[in-house]
Amino acid sequence: MLALVAPGQGAQVPGFLTPWLELPRARPLLSWWSAVAGIDLLQLGTEADTEEIRDTANAQPLLVAAGLLGALSLFPHPSDAFGKVGVVAGHSVGEFTAAAGARAITAESAMVLVRERGRAMALASARAATGMSAILGGERESVLAAIKAHHLVAANENGAGQIVAAGLLANLQALEGAPPEGARVRALSVAGAFHTSYMESARVHLAALAPSVSVRDPRAKVLSNADGAVVHSGRELLERMVTQISAPVRWDLCMKSFGELGVTAVIEVPPAGTLVGLIKRALPGVETLALKTPEDIPAAMDIIARHGFPSELSDQPTWRMIVSPFSGNFTHHGVEVGEEVAAGRVIGTIANRRESIELTADHDGTLIEFMVEDGDPVAPGQPIARLHPLGQGAH
């Protein structure tokens, strides 16, 4: 199975978009997205210095535009991707790239949302002297204890021995002066304590906009930063991305889901390199490629040819699938085939040693089929049941 992943803030470097302008579609696309977002992406990606692209309000639209441009370089007709890509995921703001790539939201909606997200997070960052620091190495429990002892938050758990602490700069400096045993602390070049309560005002701002955004159920499996779960509902996916602004990123759990799904290759869209580095250490048997410049396209196409196969998901309007968000065992909740169910009705539970979650219908409909039996083990993204909208027959 092939996965496409999109990086988050901090991956951008000055001039990284320059080689991409060699592609015929690049300049028109970037000009259009610039008009949509109200920001000069061409200037930011080719001429701006480190400080200008570090600015959260600039960085977030730039990252999403770059990721979408990279994806379109591999799949000029976006629908072609769903014959090859089995799962997508993004780190932090990269979730918007992934959501647009999976057709849950449009590219235009993604650009508007990340413009507002970036501006709101920049304003939130200006209210207090906060930041983020990467803790490399050490035992996980010791690192988490040290973060808590310094009144900080584990804002990112990236796996492969990397946890990112966030909070007041004074507390981060104290942590750097007394690192956990076997670990080192490195300050990150970001403007604030992202994915913490310091970003609550930004979350509230985006939450007010989200209900007006048109969404569709994604055409490929999309993993959520919150818990690595597969999210099949477009509305739930957008709600999770909004919540994530002030909640921790669990990229380690996304990589765990890659392993459980049977991912065999990962391509990271530009500005690429950070996520495949983590994946190489966490999943050493998985083939990876960082799509940094157009020169990497032939190698990416080779990986797509060898590892790509169609997604199990469909956007046909005649039926909806309920899928498992993670691995575990399915328990039936007494809903019978042929029964009409309302949106929000619980049809079963998925449970494992770590967590348990109720599976609910995302839409009103008739339960047509259970695709697993009571007590069956299930994998992330595995279809559990099919619903047909009320008044429509089975196909």
C-alpha positions in Angstrom: 0.0 0.0 0.0 1.2 3.5 -0.9 0.9 6.4 1.5 1.3 10.2 0.7 2.3 12.4 3.6 2.5 16.2 4.0 4.9 18.0 6.3 4.1 20.7 8.8 5.6 24.0 9.8 9.4 24.1 10.0 10.0 22.1 6.9 10.2 25.2 4.7 13.5 26.8 3.6 14.2 29.9 1.5 13.8 29.4 -2.2 12.4 25.8 -2.0 9.7 26.5 -4.6 12.1 27.8 -7.2 12.8 24.5 -9.0 9.1 23.7 -9.1 8.4 26.7 -11.3 10.0 24.7 -14.2 6.7 22.8 -14.4 4.2 24.3 -16.8 1.3 24.3 -14.4 3.2 25.6 -11.3 3.0 29.3 -11.9 -0.7 29.4 -12.9 -1.6 27.2 -9.9 0.4 29.2 -7.4 -1.0 32.5 -8.8 -4.5 31.2 -8.4 -3.9 30.0 -4.9 -2.3 33.3 -4.1 -5.4 35.1 -5.2 -7.6 32.8 -3.1 -5.4 33.1 0.0 -4.6 36.8 -0.4 -0.9 36.2 -0.1 2.0 36.1 -2.7 3.0 32.5 -2.6 5.4 32.9 -5.6 7.4 35.6 -3.7 7.3 33.7 -0.5 8.5 30.4 -2.0 11.3 31.9 -4.2 12.5 35.2 -2.8 11.6 35.5 0.9 14.2 35.1 3.6 14.1 32.7 6.6 12.3 35.2 8.9 9.6 36.0 6.4 8.7 32.3 5.8 9.0 31.6 9.5 6.1 33.9 10.1 3.1 31.6 10.9 0.7 33.6 8.7 3.0 33.1 5.7 4.3 29.6 6.4 1.0 27.8 6.6 -0.5 28.8 3.2 3.0 28.3 1.6 3.3 24.7 3.0 -0.2 23.6 1.9 0.3 25.2 -1.6 3.6 23.4 -2.0 2.2 20.1 -0.9 -0.7 20.3 -3.3 1.6 21.4 -6.2 3.8 18.3 -5.5 0.8 16.0 -5.4 -0.5 17.4 -8.7 3.0 16.8 -10.3 2.4 13.1 -9.6 -1.3 13.0 -10.4 -2.2 15.8 -12.9 -5.7 14.4 -12.9 -6.5 14.2 -9.1 -8.9 11.3 -9.6 -6.0 9.2 -10.8 -4.5 9.2 -7.3 -7.4 7.1 -6.0 -6.3 4.3 -8.2 -2.9 4.3 -6.5 -2.9 5.9 -3.1 -4.3 3.9 -0.2 -3.8 6.3 2.7 -2.8 10.0 3.3 -1.8 11.9 6.4 -0.3 15.3 7.2 1.6 16.6 10.2 -0.1 19.6 11.8 -1.0 22.1 9.0 -0.1 19.3 6.6 -3.5 17.7 7.6 -5.1 20.4 5.4 -2.9 19.3 2.4 -4.0 15.7 3.1 -7.7 16.5 3.4 -7.6 18.4 0.1 -5.6 15.6 -1.6 -8.3 13.1 -0.5 -11.0 15.4 -1.9 -12.6 15.9 1.6 -12.3 19.7 1.0 -11.3 21.7 -2.1 -7.9 23.2 -2.6 -9.5 26.6 -2.4 -11.2 25.8 0.9 -7.8 24.5 2.2 -6.1 27.7 1.2 -8.7 30.0 2.9 -8.7 27.8 6.1 -4.9 27.8 6.5 -4.8 31.5 5.8 -7.2 32.1 8.7 -5.5 29.4 10.8 -2.0 31.0 10.2 -3.2 34.5 11.0 -5.1 33.4 14.1 -2.2 31.4 15.4 0.2 34.3 14.8 -2.1 36.6 16.8 -2.3 34.0 19.6 1.5 33.6 19.6 1.9 37.3 20.1 0.0 37.3 23.4 2.7 35.5 25.3 6.4 34.6 25.0 6.0 31.0 24.1 7.8 28.5 21.8 8.6 24.8 21.2 11.7 22.6 21.7 12.4 19.2 20.4 13.6 16.6 22.9 15.7 14.0 21.1 16.4 10.6 22.8 15.8 9.5 26.3 13.1 7.2 27.7 9.5 8.3 26.7 8.2 8.3 30.3 11.2 10.2 31.6 10.9 12.8 28.9 7.1 13.2 29.5 7.8 13.6 33.3 10.4 16.2 32.7 8.1 18.2 30.4 5.4 18.1 33.0 7.8 19.1 35.8 8.7 22.2 33.8 5.1 23.2 33.4 5.2 22.4 29.7 3.1 20.3 27.3 4.1 17.5 25.0 2.7 19.2 21.9 4.1 16.6 19.4 4.9 13.0 19.9 6.7 12.3 16.6 8.0 8.8 17.4 11.6 7.7 16.6 12.8 9.2 19.9 11.4 12.7 19.3 9.0 14.5 21.5 8.3 18.3 21.2 7.7 20.3 24.3 5.8 23.6 24.2 5.0 26.5 26.5 6.6 29.6 28.0 10.1 30.4 26.7 11.4 30.7 30.3 10.3 27.1 31.1 11.7 25.8 27.8 15.1 27.4 28.6 15.0 25.7 32.0 14.3 22.4 30.4 17.2 22.9 28.0 19.4 23.5 31.0 18.3 20.3 32.7 17.4 17.9 30.0 16.0 14.4 30.7 18.6 11.6 31.1 20.0 10.5 27.8 18.3 13.3 25.9 19.2 16.6 24.3 16.9 19.6 23.9 16.9 21.8 20.7 14.8 25.0 20.4 12.6 25.1 17.3 12.3 28.0 15.0 8.5 28.6 15.5 6.6 31.6 16.7 4.6 30.1 19.5 3.4 27.1 21.6 1.4 25.4 18.8 -1.0 22.6 19.7 -1.4 23.8 23.3 -4.0 25.8 25.1 -2.1 29.0 24.1 -3.7 28.5 20.7 -7.3 28.3 22.0 -8.3 31.6 20.5 -7.2 30.4 17.1 -9.2 27.2 17.5 -12.3 29.2 18.3 -11.8 31.4 15.3 -11.5 28.4 12.9 -14.4 26.6 14.6 -16.6 29.5 13.7 -15.7 29.2 10.0 -15.7 25.4 9.6 -19.5 24.9 9.5 -19.7 27.0 6.3 -17.1 24.9 4.5 -18.4 22.3 2.0 -17.0 18.8 2.7 -17.2 15.4 1.2 -16.2 12.0 2.6 -12.6 11.4 1.7 -11.7 9.3 -1.3 -8.8 7.6 0.5 -8.1 6.6 4.0 -7.1 9.7 6.0 -5.2 9.4 9.4 -5.9 11.9 12.1 -3.1 13.5 14.1 -5.2 13.2 17.3 -4.9 9.4 17.6 -3.8 7.9 14.3 -7.4 6.8 13.6 -8.7 6.4 10.0 -11.4 9.1 9.5 -14.0 8.4 6.8 -16.4 11.3 7.5 -15.5 14.6 5.8 -17.3 16.6 8.5 -15.6 14.7 11.3 -12.2 15.2 9.6 -12.6 18.9 9.4 -13.8 19.1 13.0 -10.7 17.1 14.1 -8.4 19.4 12.2 -9.9 22.4 13.9 -9.6 20.8 17.4 -5.9 19.9 16.6 -4.9 23.6 16.6 -4.9 23.5 20.4 -4.4 19.7 21.0 -1.2 17.6 20.7 -0.1 15.9 17.5 0.4 12.1 17.8 2.5 11.4 14.6 3.8 8.3 16.4 0.3 6.9 16.3 -0.1 7.8 12.6 3.1 5.8 11.9 1.8 2.9 14.0 -1.4 2.9 11.8 0.8 2.9 8.7 2.3 -0.4 10.0 -1.1 -1.9 10.8 -2.6 -0.9 7.5 0.3 -2.7 5.6 1.8 0.4 4.1 4.9 -0.6 2.0 5.9 2.8 0.6 5.6 6.5 1.6 6.1 9.6 -0.6 6.4 12.9 1.2 5.2 16.0 -0.8 7.3 19.2 -0.7 8.9 20.7 1.3 9.9 17.1 1.9 12.3 15.3 4.2 11.2 15.6 7.8 8.5 13.0 7.8 10.2 10.3 5.8 13.2 10.7 8.2 10.9 9.8 11.1 9.3 7.0 9.1 12.6 5.4 8.1 13.5 5.0 11.8 10.0 3.9 13.0 9.2 1.6 10.0 12.6 0.4 8.6 11.0 -2.0 6.1 9.0 0.7 4.3 10.4 2.3 1.2 10.4 6.1 1.4 11.0 9.1 -1.0 11.2 12.8 -0.3 9.7 14.7 -3.2 12.0 17.7 -2.9 12.3 18.9 -6.6 10.9 17.9 -10.0 14.0 15.8 -10.4 12.5 13.4 -7.9 9.4 12.8 -10.0 10.7 9.8 -12.0 11.7 8.0 -8.8 8.3 8.8 -7.3 6.5 7.5 -10.3 8.5 4.2 -10.1 7.4 3.8 -6.4 3.8 4.5 -7.4 3.9 1.9 -10.1 5.3 -0.7 -7.8 3.3 0.0 -4.6 0.1 1.7 -5.7 -3.3 0.1 -5.8 -6.9 1.5 -5.6 -8.3 2.8 -2.4 -11.2 0.7 -1.0 -13.2 3.8 -0.4 -15.7 5.3 -2.8 -17.6 8.6 -3.0 -20.6 7.0 -4.7 -23.7 8.8 -3.3 -25.8 5.6 -3.2 -24.2 4.2 -0.1 -21.9 5.0 2.8 -19.4 2.9 4.6 -18.7 2.9 8.3 -15.1 2.0 8.9 -12.9 1.1 11.8 -10.7 4.0 13.1 -8.1 1.7 14.5 -7.2 -2.0 15.1 -9.1 -4.0 17.7 -12.1 -6.3 18.1 -15.6 -5.4 16.9 -18.6 -5.8 19.2 -22.1 -5.7 17.8 -24.7 -3.4 19.5 -27.9 -5.0 18.4 -28.7 -3.1 15.2 -30.1 -5.4 12.6 -29.6 -5.5 8.8 -32.5 -3.8 7.2 -33.1 -1.5 10.1 -33.3 2.3 9.6 -30.7 4.2 11.7 -30.4 7.9 12.4 -27.1 9.8 12.2 -25.3 9.3 15.5 -26.8 5.9 16.2 -24.2 3.5 17.7 -23.9 0.3 15.7 -21.0 -1.3 17.6 -17.7 -0.8 19.5 -14.1 -1.2 18.5 -11.8 -2.0 21.5 -8.2 -2.9 22.0 -5.9 -2.7 25.1 -5.3 1.0 24.6 -8.7 2.4 23.9 -12.4 1.8 23.0 -14.6 3.8 20.7 -18.2 3.6 19.7 -18.9 3.3 15.9 -21.8 5.6 14.9 -23.6 6.2 11.7 -22.5 9.5 10.0 -25.8 9.8 8.0 -29.4 8.7 8.3 -29.9 5.5 6.3 -30.8 1.8 6.2 -28.2 -0.7 7.4 -27.6 -2.9 4.3 -24.8 -5.1 5.4 -22.4 -5.9 8.2 -19.0 -6.7 6.7 -17.6 -8.3 9.9 -19.0 -10.6 12.5 -19.4 -9.9 16.3 -16.0 -10.4 18.0 -13.9 -10.3 14.7 -10.5 -8.6 14.8 -10.4 -5.5 12.5 -7.7 -3.3 11.1 -7.6 0.5 10.8 -9.8 1.7 7.9 -11.5 -1.7 7.5 -15.1 -1.4 6.3 -17.5 -2.5 9.1 -21.0 -1.9 7.7 -22.8 -0.3 4.7 -25.6 2.3 4.9 -27.9 3.4 2.1 -29.6 6.8 2.3 -33.2 6.5 3.3 -35.5 6.0 0.3 -32.8 4.5 -2.0 -32.5 0.8 -2.8 -29.4 -1.4 -2.5 -26.9 -1.7 -5.4 
